[in-house]
Amino acid sequence: MGRWKKLVVDTRAAEIAEAAAVLPLVCTLLLGIYWFGRAYNIYTTITHAAREGARAASAPTCATCMPTPNTVLSADQVADKIAQTLQASKLDPTQVSSVAAPLCACGNPSCGTVTVNCSSVSGGKPQVCIQFNVQLDNPTSGPAACGVSVGVQYPYQFYFPFTSLNMQKVWLKAQVQMRGEY
């Protein structure tokens, strides 16, 4: 009986030592899954917010409104749309900053300048720049599609125990182009 008891006690000690070695790795892996999942969630949210902003910027306001029919929204109004989308996902709209990609002007073969309107940074709005009259594609035949482009970025910080990734800020970026409805 003494031999069996000794065998069971030795096995338990080995299991405890293995658990002590593996549990920190498993916890780090689970935290990594959580933090990367949160980063992906924020990325999809800012992409959705940029898409809503581009949709608002590309659509005319009202065809029958007088005295100015078919006006486009201002950059501050588009920033409000983006802020509403971000607030619905519990993100801080004031942390959003704009990203302006170098794009070609529509109908200009020499890639001329694009009209850029930026929102004011006040009242809890995100800082957003909308690029109007952007060439969306480079067709082989026929006219090029024209539209708007909205780019935003949002800061994200990873917190991983036992790694060097703590306290490093990563900018999650989203650039959305949408065909104009004018």
C-alpha positions as CSV (number, residue, x, y, z in Angstrom):
1,M,0.0,0.0,0.0
2,G,2.9,2.4,0.7
3,R,4.0,2.2,-2.9
4,W,0.7,3.2,-4.4
5,K,0.3,6.1,-2.0
6,K,3.7,7.3,-2.9
7,L,2.9,7.0,-6.6
8,V,-0.3,9.1,-6.2
9,V,1.5,11.8,-4.2
10,D,4.3,12.1,-6.8
11,T,1.8,12.4,-9.6
12,R,-0.1,15.2,-7.9
13,A,3.0,17.1,-7.4
14,A,3.9,16.9,-11.0
15,E,0.4,18.0,-12.0
16,I,0.7,21.0,-9.8
17,A,4.1,21.9,-11.2
18,E,2.7,21.6,-14.8
19,A,-0.3,23.7,-14.0
20,A,1.9,26.4,-12.4
21,A,3.9,26.5,-15.7
22,V,0.9,26.4,-18.1
23,L,-1.6,28.7,-16.3
24,P,0.2,32.0,-16.9
25,L,0.6,31.1,-20.6
26,V,-3.1,30.3,-20.9
27,C,-4.1,33.5,-19.1
28,T,-1.8,35.5,-21.4
29,L,-3.3,33.8,-24.4
30,L,-6.9,34.5,-23.2
31,L,-6.0,38.2,-22.5
32,G,-4.5,38.4,-26.0
33,I,-7.6,37.1,-27.6
34,Y,-9.7,39.6,-25.6
35,W,-7.5,42.6,-26.5
36,F,-7.2,41.7,-30.2
37,G,-10.9,41.1,-30.3
38,R,-11.5,44.5,-28.8
39,A,-9.1,46.1,-31.4
40,Y,-11.1,44.4,-34.2
41,N,-14.3,45.6,-32.7
42,I,-13.1,49.2,-32.6
43,Y,-11.7,48.8,-36.2
44,T,-15.1,47.7,-37.5
45,T,-16.9,50.4,-35.6
46,I,-14.7,53.2,-37.1
47,T,-15.0,51.6,-40.5
48,H,-18.8,51.7,-40.1
49,A,-18.7,55.3,-38.8
50,A,-16.5,56.4,-41.8
51,R,-19.0,54.6,-44.1
52,E,-21.9,56.5,-42.5
53,G,-20.0,59.8,-42.9
54,A,-19.2,59.0,-46.6
55,R,-22.9,58.1,-47.2
56,A,-24.0,61.4,-45.6
57,A,-21.4,63.4,-47.5
58,S,-22.2,61.8,-50.9
59,A,-26.0,62.1,-50.8
60,P,-27.7,65.4,-51.6
61,T,-29.9,66.8,-48.8
62,C,-33.1,67.5,-50.6
63,A,-34.1,67.9,-54.3
64,T,-37.1,70.0,-53.6
65,C,-35.7,72.3,-50.9
66,M,-35.6,76.0,-51.7
67,P,-33.6,78.3,-52.0
68,T,-30.7,75.8,-52.5
69,P,-31.7,72.4,-53.7
70,N,-29.3,69.4,-53.7
71,T,-26.7,70.9,-51.3
72,V,-24.2,68.6,-49.7
73,L,-23.7,68.4,-45.9
74,S,-21.0,70.4,-44.3
75,A,-18.0,68.8,-42.7
76,D,-19.4,69.5,-39.2
77,Q,-22.7,67.8,-40.1
78,V,-20.8,64.8,-41.4
79,A,-18.7,64.8,-38.2
80,D,-22.0,64.7,-36.2
81,K,-23.1,61.6,-38.2
82,I,-19.7,59.9,-37.4
83,A,-20.0,60.9,-33.7
84,Q,-23.4,59.4,-33.4
85,T,-22.2,56.1,-34.8
86,L,-19.2,56.1,-32.5
87,Q,-21.3,57.0,-29.4
88,A,-23.6,54.1,-30.2
89,S,-20.7,51.7,-29.7
90,K,-19.4,53.5,-26.6
91,L,-16.4,55.0,-28.3
92,D,-15.1,58.6,-27.6
93,P,-15.6,60.7,-30.7
94,T,-13.1,63.3,-29.5
95,Q,-10.3,60.8,-29.9
96,V,-10.9,60.5,-33.7
97,S,-8.6,62.3,-36.0
98,S,-8.7,62.5,-39.8
99,V,-6.6,60.7,-42.3
100,A,-6.4,62.2,-45.8
101,A,-5.1,59.8,-48.5
102,P,-3.6,61.4,-51.6
103,L,-6.4,60.9,-54.2
104,C,-6.9,62.1,-57.8
105,A,-9.5,64.6,-58.8
106,C,-12.3,63.2,-60.8
107,G,-12.1,63.8,-64.6
108,N,-8.6,65.3,-64.3
109,P,-6.0,63.1,-66.2
110,S,-3.1,64.8,-64.5
111,C,-4.4,63.9,-61.0
112,G,-5.3,67.5,-60.0
113,T,-6.3,68.7,-56.5
114,V,-9.2,67.4,-54.6
115,T,-11.5,69.6,-52.6
116,V,-11.1,68.9,-48.8
117,N,-13.4,70.1,-46.1
118,C,-12.5,69.6,-42.5
119,S,-14.7,69.8,-39.4
120,S,-14.1,72.1,-36.5
121,V,-12.8,70.4,-33.3
122,S,-15.4,71.6,-30.8
123,G,-18.3,70.4,-28.9
124,G,-17.2,66.7,-28.6
125,K,-17.1,66.2,-32.4
126,P,-14.5,64.1,-34.1
127,Q,-12.0,65.9,-36.4
128,V,-12.9,64.7,-39.8
129,C,-11.8,65.7,-43.3
130,I,-14.0,64.9,-46.3
131,Q,-12.4,64.8,-49.8
132,F,-14.9,65.7,-52.5
133,N,-14.7,65.1,-56.3
134,V,-12.5,62.0,-55.9
135,Q,-11.8,59.6,-58.7
136,L,-12.9,56.2,-57.3
137,D,-11.6,53.9,-60.1
138,N,-9.4,54.0,-63.1
139,P,-11.6,52.6,-65.9
140,T,-10.3,51.3,-69.2
141,S,-13.3,52.5,-71.0
142,G,-16.0,55.1,-70.2
143,P,-16.0,57.8,-67.6
144,A,-14.5,57.4,-64.2
145,A,-16.7,57.2,-61.1
146,C,-16.7,60.3,-58.9
147,G,-17.4,60.5,-55.2
148,V,-16.2,61.3,-51.8
149,S,-13.6,59.9,-49.4
150,V,-13.7,59.9,-45.6
151,G,-10.7,58.7,-43.6
152,V,-10.6,58.4,-39.8
153,Q,-8.2,57.0,-37.2
154,Y,-8.7,56.0,-33.6
155,P,-6.1,55.3,-31.0
156,Y,-5.9,51.9,-29.2
157,Q,-3.7,50.7,-26.5
158,F,-2.9,47.0,-25.9
159,Y,-2.3,45.8,-22.3
160,F,-0.5,42.4,-22.2
161,P,1.0,41.2,-19.0
162,F,4.6,39.8,-19.2
163,T,5.2,41.3,-22.7
164,S,6.8,44.4,-24.2
165,L,3.5,45.5,-25.9
166,N,2.2,47.4,-22.8
167,M,1.4,51.1,-23.2
168,Q,2.1,51.2,-26.9
169,K,-0.5,53.2,-28.8
170,V,-1.7,51.8,-32.2
171,W,-3.7,53.9,-34.6
172,L,-6.6,51.9,-36.2
173,K,-7.3,53.5,-39.6
174,A,-10.3,53.4,-41.9
175,Q,-10.6,55.0,-45.3
176,V,-14.0,54.8,-47.1
177,Q,-14.8,56.0,-50.6
178,M,-18.4,56.3,-51.9
179,R,-19.9,57.1,-55.2
180,G,-21.6,60.5,-55.4
181,E,-25.3,60.7,-55.8
182,Y,-25.4,64.0,-57.6
